[in-house]
Each structure stands twice: as structure tokens, then as C-alpha cells.
Amino acid sequence: MKKFVEIEKQSKKAQKAFYNRLRKTWGNLKPTERIIPNKKKEAKDTGEYKSKDHDE
């Protein structure tokens, strides 16, 4: 039977292995594709945006 050793008292290598088991991966999710687009910039690019400075 293995003795229980607190995580703080284990070696750095054992601690790293322990914490790596707890971490999750992104899997199929790509976080770079989840950026919310800037609506104001999109409106400027399409010509829909009108600033307050112009009297049109």
C-alpha cells in the first residue's frame, strides 16, 4: 500500500505530473476563432457607420 504524501512535500516532477492531470485541454475548440468582432469597425468598413461630427 502506498503512503499518502502531501502535494507540497512531493518532488517538483511529481507535483507537475499531478497538476497536469487536473488541467483540461481545449480539445476541438479553437479560441482564436471565438473573438467577438468589433461592430463599429464593421459598420465603418461597410459604410453604415455615421459619426456624430458629420451632418448628413
C-alpha positions as CSV (number, residue, x, y, z in Angstrom):
1,M,0.0,0.0,0.0
2,K,1.3,3.4,-1.0
3,K,1.7,6.1,1.7
4,F,-0.1,9.4,1.2
5,V,2.3,12.3,0.8
6,E,1.0,15.9,0.6
7,I,1.4,17.5,-2.8
8,E,3.5,20.3,-1.3
9,K,6.0,17.8,0.0
10,Q,6.4,15.9,-3.2
11,S,9.1,16.5,-5.7
12,K,8.7,19.1,-8.4
13,K,8.4,16.4,-11.0
14,A,5.6,14.7,-9.1
15,Q,3.8,18.0,-8.5
16,K,3.9,18.8,-12.2
17,A,2.5,15.4,-13.1
18,F,-0.3,15.8,-10.5
19,Y,-1.3,19.3,-11.8
20,N,-1.1,18.2,-15.4
21,R,-3.7,15.5,-14.7
22,L,-6.1,18.2,-13.4
23,R,-5.7,20.5,-16.3
24,K,-8.2,20.5,-19.2
25,T,-7.3,20.8,-22.9
26,W,-9.0,22.9,-25.5
27,G,-9.8,19.8,-27.5
28,N,-11.5,20.7,-30.8
29,L,-12.3,24.2,-29.6
30,K,-10.1,26.9,-31.2
31,P,-10.1,30.0,-29.0
32,T,-8.7,32.2,-31.8
33,E,-12.0,31.8,-33.8
34,R,-14.1,32.9,-30.8
35,I,-13.1,36.5,-31.0
36,I,-16.1,38.8,-30.9
37,P,-15.9,41.2,-33.9
38,N,-16.0,45.0,-33.3
39,K,-19.4,46.1,-34.7
40,K,-18.4,49.7,-35.0
41,K,-15.4,48.8,-37.2
42,E,-17.5,46.5,-39.4
43,A,-20.1,49.3,-39.9
44,K,-17.3,51.7,-40.9
45,D,-16.0,49.2,-43.5
46,T,-19.4,48.6,-45.0
47,G,-20.3,52.4,-45.0
48,E,-23.2,52.0,-42.5
49,Y,-21.5,53.9,-39.7
50,K,-22.2,57.7,-39.4
51,S,-20.2,59.7,-36.9
52,K,-21.8,62.5,-34.8
53,D,-19.4,65.1,-36.4
54,H,-21.0,64.8,-39.9
55,D,-24.3,66.5,-40.6
56,E,-25.5,64.1,-43.3
